[in-house]
Amino acid sequence: MSLEMRIDTETSEKSKSNIWKYFTKERGQDNKITAKCNYCNAKYVVVKGATTNLWTHIKKIHVSLLGLSTTQHTLEQFGLSINSNSEIFTGASKEENLRKWLTNWIILEDLPFTIVEGWLKWILKKVTGGFHLVSADTIRRDIIQYHIDIRITIQKILKKTLGKLSLSLDIWTSTVVKSYMEILYIY
C-alpha cells in the first residue's frame, strides 16, 4: 500500500449503501474519500457520504450488474432531456439553438418570461454580434410548444407499450434545495 493512498478497510462497517459492492473506497493523504469502480477503474469523489454519482455510473455504464431491463427507456433516449450540457439542438442555426437554449434555461431555472426583455437582451446582442432576442410572449409560446412536443412524444412511447402499464410519480428535493420530479412507467 503506498503512502499516497490507503484503502479504507472499514467500508462494510460504516457504509450502509449497497453501492459499495461495486466500488472500493479509497482515502487520500488529504483525507478526501474517492470511490473506484471495481469493473472499469473509474474514480469518483464522495462528498459527505453521497453516492448518487456512483449509482448513476453503475446505471449508465454497468446496467447489467443491477439486473435491470435493457428494454426500459428514459426521456433522454428520445431526445427529450433538457440538460443544459447536452447537444440536443444539433442541425439548427445558431439563432435557433440559442432560442431553444433560452427556453430550456427559463424552464429549468423557473424564471419569468420577461427576463428576455431587460439586460439579457443587451448582453446577448453584444456577445452574439446582433442576435435578435425574442419577446416574452414568444418565449411563452416556445415553452408551450415544447410542452406539447414532449407530451406527444410521450404519448407515442406509451402507445407502443404492449399489455398493462403502471405509472409512478416521485418528487424530491436535493441537498442544495433543487426540486426534482420523476415519472416512472413500468410495463
C-alpha positions in Angstrom: 0.0 0.0 0.0 1.5 3.4 -1.0 1.9 6.3 1.3 -0.2 8.4 -1.1 -3.4 6.2 -1.0 -4.7 3.7 1.5 -7.8 1.6 1.0 -10.5 2.1 3.6 -10.9 -1.4 5.1 -13.8 -0.3 7.3 -16.2 0.1 4.3 -18.6 -2.6 5.3 -18.9 -1.5 8.9 -19.5 2.2 8.2 -21.2 2.3 4.8 -24.8 1.3 4.6 -25.3 1.7 0.9 -25.2 -1.3 -1.4 -23.2 0.7 -3.9 -20.0 -0.4 -2.1 -20.5 -3.9 -3.7 -19.4 -2.2 -7.0 -16.9 0.3 -5.7 -13.8 0.4 -3.4 -13.4 3.2 -1.0 -10.1 5.0 -1.0 -8.8 7.8 1.2 -6.1 10.1 0.0 -3.5 12.0 2.1 -5.8 15.0 2.2 -8.4 12.7 3.8 -10.8 13.1 0.8 -12.7 9.9 0.0 -12.8 8.6 -3.5 -14.6 5.6 -4.9 -13.0 3.4 -7.5 -15.2 1.3 -9.8 -14.4 -2.4 -9.4 -15.2 -3.0 -13.1 -13.7 -0.2 -15.1 -11.5 1.6 -12.5 -13.4 4.9 -12.9 -12.9 7.2 -9.9 -15.4 9.5 -8.2 -15.2 11.9 -5.3 -17.5 11.0 -2.4 -18.7 14.2 -0.6 -20.4 13.8 2.7 -21.2 10.2 2.0 -23.4 11.0 -1.0 -23.5 8.1 -3.5 -25.8 9.4 -6.2 -22.9 9.9 -8.7 -21.8 6.3 -8.1 -25.3 4.9 -8.7 -25.5 7.0 -11.9 -22.3 5.4 -13.1 -23.5 1.9 -12.4 -26.9 2.5 -14.0 -25.4 4.1 -17.2 -22.2 2.0 -17.6 -22.8 -1.3 -15.9 -26.6 -1.7 -16.0 -26.3 -5.5 -16.4 -24.9 -5.7 -12.8 -28.2 -4.4 -11.4 -30.3 -6.9 -13.3 -32.4 -4.1 -14.8 -34.3 -4.5 -18.0 -32.4 -3.1 -21.0 -35.8 -2.5 -22.7 -36.7 0.3 -20.3 -36.3 3.8 -21.8 -35.6 7.2 -20.4 -36.7 10.5 -21.9 -33.0 11.2 -22.7 -33.0 8.3 -25.1 -35.8 10.1 -27.0 -34.0 13.5 -27.1 -36.3 15.0 -24.5 -33.7 15.8 -21.9 -33.5 19.4 -21.0 -30.0 19.0 -19.6 -28.1 22.3 -20.3 -24.9 20.3 -21.0 -26.4 18.2 -23.8 -26.2 18.9 -27.5 -29.9 18.2 -28.3 -30.3 21.1 -30.7 -27.9 20.0 -33.5 -28.9 20.7 -37.1 -30.5 24.1 -36.3 -29.0 27.5 -36.9 -27.1 29.3 -34.1 -30.0 31.6 -33.6 -32.5 28.7 -33.3 -30.1 26.9 -30.9 -29.8 30.0 -28.8 -33.5 30.5 -28.7 -34.1 26.8 -27.7 -31.4 27.1 -25.0 -33.1 30.3 -23.6 -36.4 28.4 -23.5 -34.8 25.5 -21.6 -32.9 27.9 -19.3 -36.2 29.7 -18.4 -37.9 26.3 -17.7 -35.1 24.8 -15.7 -34.4 27.9 -13.5 -38.1 28.7 -13.2 -37.5 32.2 -14.5 -40.1 34.8 -15.5 -40.6 35.1 -19.3 -39.8 38.8 -19.1 -36.2 38.1 -18.3 -35.5 38.3 -22.0 -36.7 41.9 -22.1 -34.1 43.5 -19.9 -30.3 43.4 -19.6 -30.2 40.0 -21.1 -31.3 41.4 -24.5 -28.5 43.9 -24.4 -25.9 41.3 -23.2 -26.8 38.7 -25.9 -26.8 41.3 -28.6 -23.2 42.3 -27.6 -22.0 38.7 -27.2 -23.5 37.2 -30.3 -22.9 40.1 -32.6 -26.5 41.2 -33.1 -28.8 38.3 -32.2 -32.4 39.5 -32.2 -33.8 38.4 -28.9 -37.5 37.4 -29.0 -40.1 38.9 -26.7 -41.5 37.3 -23.5 -44.7 36.4 -25.4 -42.6 34.5 -28.0 -40.7 32.6 -25.2 -44.1 31.8 -23.6 -45.3 30.3 -27.0 -42.0 28.4 -27.3 -42.4 26.9 -23.9 -46.0 25.9 -24.6 -44.9 24.3 -27.9 -42.1 22.5 -26.1 -44.6 21.1 -23.6 -46.9 19.9 -26.4 -43.9 18.3 -28.3 -42.8 16.4 -25.2 -46.4 15.3 -24.4 -46.9 14.0 -28.0 -43.6 12.1 -27.9 -44.5 10.5 -24.5 -48.0 9.6 -25.9 -46.3 7.8 -28.8 -44.0 5.9 -26.5 -46.8 4.8 -24.3 -49.0 3.7 -27.3 -46.2 1.4 -28.4 -46.3 -0.4 -25.0 -48.0 -3.8 -25.1 -50.0 -5.0 -22.2 -50.5 -3.3 -18.9 -48.7 -0.2 -17.8 -48.0 1.1 -14.3 -47.2 4.8 -13.7 -45.4 6.1 -10.6 -44.6 9.6 -9.6 -41.7 10.5 -7.3 -40.9 14.1 -6.1 -37.9 15.0 -4.0 -35.6 17.9 -3.1 -31.8 17.6 -3.3 -29.5 18.7 -0.6 -29.0 22.0 -2.5 -32.8 22.6 -2.4 -33.4 21.8 -6.0 -36.7 20.1 -6.7 -36.9 17.0 -9.0 -39.9 15.1 -10.3 -39.7 11.7 -11.9 -42.4 9.8 -13.7 -41.6 6.1 -14.0 -43.6 3.8 -16.2 -43.3 0.0 -15.9 -44.6 -2.4 -18.5 
